[in-house]
Amino acid sequence: MPQDSLTKIDDHLVIAGQTLRSRLFMGTAGYPNQQVLLDALDASGAEIVTASIRRLNLAGDAETLIDLLGDRYRFLPNTAGCATVKDAILTAELGREALETDWVKLELIGDRETLYPDVEQLLQAAAALVAQKFVVLPYCNDDPVTCRKLADLGCAAVMPLGALIGSGGGIRNPATIELIAARSPVPVILDAGIGTASDAALAMELGCAGVLLNTAVAKALSPVRMAAAMRDAVAAGHGARHAGRIPKRDYAEPSSPQLGLIGA
């Protein structure tokens, strides 16, 4: 049996018992128009798309994002814009009723300028939603302790930030992300800060199970081409992680043997 066949078990991401072929999660905000959104999502190969419940038109009087994408993708409603536990829970409940899904990306912002999570309230909201049988995927800071506490509460995955939301700053603390991924008992999805394909590949090489992004594609010069690049980068980074990189050295090591050289 070829050795590569042994790695096929890693080809799919499993969250809360659900198997996903794609490890790339896509946002749906900020695209130039609907057609670019559709083409970019198609190019990305993503199965899960996320959207703010507060941004969805649920009145039924016009075509909604749900109408546009609902038969093609799994929706992951998020609680973007919430600043209190009460608001986050109510928004999650609205998403469950409107989209008929127990999955929720939990966002609870503590600072409007940096959009950093409010960890204390995030933990409270996560505990309450898990108790209500939600599949909770919380956006959190890149802190191993916070990530461990969220997993201990029963969250189905943890989603630490790479950099500030929408900043394109990449992964500011790669060593910390790698530590979180190595210790986490649940999948780690890097969320926020991705700027280009190499950032997504790095996240996967550090051990993340997936990547969620929005602005890096939506605001790219060519969103469709960037979406395809992100798809390939996530796959390449995941493959490289499981292939096993060579050790870093402080000295050269020739790839060809020195013995037997002519004139040696």
C-alpha positions as CSV (number, residue, x, y, z in Angstrom):
1,M,0.0,0.0,0.0
2,P,1.5,3.4,-0.9
3,Q,2.4,5.5,2.1
4,D,0.3,8.4,0.9
5,S,-2.8,6.4,1.2
6,L,-2.4,6.3,4.9
7,T,-3.0,10.1,5.1
8,K,-6.5,10.0,3.5
9,I,-8.1,9.9,7.0
10,D,-7.0,13.6,7.3
11,D,-8.7,14.7,4.1
12,H,-12.0,15.6,5.8
13,L,-12.7,17.9,8.7
14,V,-15.2,16.6,11.3
15,I,-17.0,19.0,13.6
16,A,-19.8,17.9,16.0
17,G,-20.0,14.6,14.0
18,Q,-20.5,16.4,10.7
19,T,-17.9,15.6,8.0
20,L,-16.8,18.4,5.7
21,R,-14.8,18.1,2.6
22,S,-13.5,21.6,2.6
23,R,-11.4,23.2,5.4
24,L,-12.1,26.7,4.2
25,F,-15.0,28.6,5.7
26,M,-16.1,31.8,3.8
27,G,-17.8,35.0,4.9
28,T,-20.3,36.7,2.7
29,A,-20.0,40.4,3.5
30,G,-18.4,43.3,1.5
31,Y,-18.4,41.8,-2.0
32,P,-18.8,44.2,-5.0
33,N,-22.0,42.5,-6.1
34,Q,-24.0,39.3,-5.8
35,Q,-22.4,37.7,-8.9
36,V,-18.9,38.2,-7.6
37,L,-20.0,36.7,-4.3
38,L,-21.4,33.6,-6.0
39,D,-18.4,33.2,-8.3
40,A,-15.9,33.6,-5.4
41,L,-17.8,31.1,-3.2
42,D,-17.8,28.6,-6.0
43,A,-14.1,29.1,-6.7
44,S,-13.3,28.6,-3.0
45,G,-14.8,25.2,-2.8
46,A,-16.2,26.0,0.6
47,E,-19.1,24.2,2.1
48,I,-19.8,26.5,5.0
49,V,-20.6,30.2,4.7
50,T,-21.1,32.5,7.6
51,A,-23.3,35.5,7.8
52,S,-24.4,37.9,10.5
53,I,-28.0,37.3,11.6
54,R,-28.3,41.0,12.1
55,R,-27.5,41.6,8.4
56,L,-30.0,39.0,7.0
57,N,-33.3,40.2,5.8
58,L,-35.7,37.7,7.4
59,A,-38.9,39.6,6.5
60,G,-39.6,37.6,3.4
61,D,-40.4,40.6,1.2
62,A,-37.3,40.4,-1.0
63,E,-34.7,37.9,-2.1
64,T,-32.4,37.2,0.8
65,L,-28.9,35.8,1.2
66,I,-30.6,32.6,2.4
67,D,-32.6,32.4,-0.8
68,L,-29.4,33.0,-2.8
69,L,-27.1,30.5,-1.1
70,G,-29.3,28.3,1.0
71,D,-29.5,25.4,-1.4
72,R,-25.7,25.4,-2.1
73,Y,-24.0,25.9,1.2
74,R,-24.4,25.1,4.9
75,F,-25.0,28.4,6.8
76,L,-23.1,29.2,9.9
77,P,-25.0,32.1,11.4
78,N,-22.9,34.4,13.6
79,T,-23.6,36.8,16.4
80,A,-21.5,39.7,15.0
81,G,-22.3,43.0,16.6
82,C,-23.3,41.6,20.0
83,A,-21.7,43.1,23.0
84,T,-23.7,41.4,25.8
85,V,-24.4,37.8,26.8
86,K,-28.2,38.5,26.5
87,D,-27.8,39.9,22.9
88,A,-25.6,37.0,21.8
89,I,-28.0,34.4,23.1
90,L,-31.1,36.1,21.6
91,T,-29.3,36.4,18.2
92,A,-28.2,32.8,18.3
93,E,-31.8,31.7,19.0
94,L,-33.0,33.9,16.1
95,G,-30.5,32.2,13.8
96,R,-31.6,28.8,14.9
97,E,-35.2,29.6,14.2
98,A,-34.7,31.3,10.9
99,L,-32.1,29.0,9.4
100,E,-33.1,25.8,11.1
101,T,-29.6,25.0,12.3
102,D,-28.1,24.5,15.8
103,W,-24.7,25.7,14.6
104,V,-23.6,29.2,15.6
105,K,-20.4,31.2,15.3
106,L,-20.4,33.0,18.7
107,E,-18.9,36.5,18.6
108,L,-19.1,38.8,21.6
109,I,-17.1,41.9,21.2
110,G,-15.6,43.8,24.1
111,D,-13.9,46.7,22.2
112,R,-15.4,48.4,19.2
113,E,-12.0,49.7,17.9
114,T,-10.0,46.5,17.9
115,L,-13.1,44.1,17.8
116,Y,-11.4,42.0,20.4
117,P,-13.6,39.5,22.2
118,D,-14.9,40.1,25.7
119,V,-13.5,36.8,27.2
120,E,-15.5,36.9,30.4
121,Q,-18.8,37.3,28.6
122,L,-17.8,35.0,25.8
123,L,-17.3,32.1,28.3
124,Q,-20.7,32.9,29.9
125,A,-22.5,32.9,26.5
126,A,-20.8,29.8,25.3
127,A,-21.8,27.9,28.5
128,A,-25.4,29.0,28.1
129,L,-25.6,28.1,24.4
130,V,-24.0,24.7,24.9
131,A,-26.6,24.1,27.6
132,Q,-29.3,24.8,24.9
133,K,-27.7,22.2,22.6
134,F,-26.2,24.7,20.2
135,V,-23.1,23.6,18.2
136,V,-20.9,26.6,19.3
137,L,-17.9,27.8,17.4
138,P,-16.6,30.8,19.3
139,Y,-14.4,33.6,17.9
140,C,-11.8,34.2,20.6
141,N,-8.4,35.7,21.3
142,D,-5.2,33.8,20.6
143,D,-4.9,32.6,24.2
144,P,-4.4,28.9,25.0
145,V,-6.1,29.2,28.3
146,T,-9.2,30.8,26.8
147,C,-9.3,28.2,24.1
148,R,-9.0,25.4,26.6
149,K,-11.8,26.8,28.7
150,L,-14.1,27.1,25.7
151,A,-13.4,23.5,24.7
152,D,-14.0,22.3,28.3
153,L,-17.4,24.1,28.2
154,G,-18.4,21.9,25.3
155,C,-17.7,24.1,22.3
156,A,-17.4,22.1,19.1
157,A,-14.4,24.0,17.8
158,V,-12.4,27.1,18.8
159,M,-11.7,30.0,16.5
160,P,-8.7,32.1,17.6
161,L,-7.9,35.3,15.8
162,G,-4.7,35.6,13.7
163,A,-4.8,39.4,13.7
164,L,-7.4,42.1,14.0
165,I,-10.6,41.5,12.0
166,G,-10.4,42.8,8.5
167,S,-6.8,44.0,9.0
168,G,-5.1,41.6,6.7
169,G,-2.3,41.4,9.2
170,G,-1.7,37.7,8.9
171,I,-0.8,35.6,11.9
172,R,0.8,37.9,14.5
173,N,1.6,35.1,17.0
174,P,2.3,31.9,15.1
175,A,4.0,30.2,18.0
176,T,0.8,30.7,20.1
177,I,-1.5,29.5,17.3
178,E,0.7,26.4,17.0
179,L,0.5,25.8,20.8
180,I,-3.3,26.2,20.7
181,A,-3.6,23.7,17.9
182,A,-1.3,21.2,19.5
183,R,-3.2,21.2,22.8
184,S,-6.8,21.6,21.7
185,P,-9.1,18.6,22.1
186,V,-11.4,20.2,19.4
187,P,-10.7,21.5,15.9
188,V,-9.0,24.9,15.8
189,I,-10.2,27.2,13.0
190,L,-8.1,30.3,12.5
191,D,-10.5,33.3,12.3
192,A,-9.7,36.9,11.4
193,G,-6.6,38.6,10.0
194,I,-5.9,36.5,6.9
195,G,-4.6,38.8,4.2
196,T,-3.3,36.5,1.4
197,A,-2.9,32.8,0.5
198,S,0.4,32.4,2.3
199,D,-1.3,33.3,5.6
200,A,-3.9,30.6,5.1
201,A,-1.2,28.0,4.2
202,L,0.8,29.0,7.3
203,A,-2.3,28.6,9.6
204,M,-2.7,25.0,8.3
205,E,1.0,24.3,8.6
206,L,0.8,25.4,12.2
207,G,-1.8,22.7,12.9
208,C,-5.1,24.5,12.4
209,A,-7.9,22.3,11.2
210,G,-9.4,25.0,9.0
211,V,-9.5,28.7,8.1
212,L,-12.3,31.2,8.1
213,L,-11.9,34.4,6.1
214,N,-13.9,37.1,4.5
215,T,-12.2,40.4,3.8
216,A,-9.1,38.9,2.2
217,V,-11.3,37.6,-0.6
218,A,-14.1,40.2,-0.7
219,K,-11.8,43.2,-0.9
220,A,-9.2,41.6,-3.2
221,L,-8.5,43.1,-6.6
222,S,-10.0,39.9,-8.0
223,P,-12.1,38.1,-5.4
224,V,-12.7,35.1,-7.6
225,R,-9.0,34.5,-8.2
226,M,-8.1,35.1,-4.5
227,A,-10.8,32.6,-3.5
228,A,-9.3,30.0,-5.7
229,A,-5.9,30.8,-4.2
230,M,-7.2,30.4,-0.7
231,R,-8.7,27.1,-1.6
232,D,-5.4,25.8,-2.9
233,A,-3.4,27.4,0.0
234,V,-5.5,25.7,2.7
235,A,-5.1,22.3,0.9
236,A,-1.4,22.8,0.5
237,G,-0.8,23.9,4.1
238,H,-2.8,20.9,5.4
239,G,-0.9,18.5,3.1
240,A,2.5,20.0,4.2
241,R,1.6,19.7,7.9
242,H,0.9,16.0,7.6
243,A,3.8,15.4,5.2
244,G,6.2,16.5,7.9
245,R,8.7,19.3,7.2
246,I,12.4,18.8,7.5
247,P,14.1,20.2,10.6
248,K,15.5,23.7,10.4
249,R,19.3,23.8,10.5
250,D,21.9,26.6,11.1
251,Y,24.2,25.0,8.6
252,A,24.2,23.7,5.1
253,E,23.7,20.0,4.4
254,P,24.3,18.9,0.8
255,S,21.6,16.9,-0.9
256,S,24.1,15.0,-3.0
257,P,26.8,12.7,-1.4
258,Q,30.3,14.1,-1.3
259,L,32.0,10.7,-1.7
260,G,32.9,9.6,-5.2
261,L,33.2,13.1,-6.7
262,I,35.6,13.3,-9.7
263,G,39.0,14.5,-8.5
264,A,38.1,14.0,-4.8
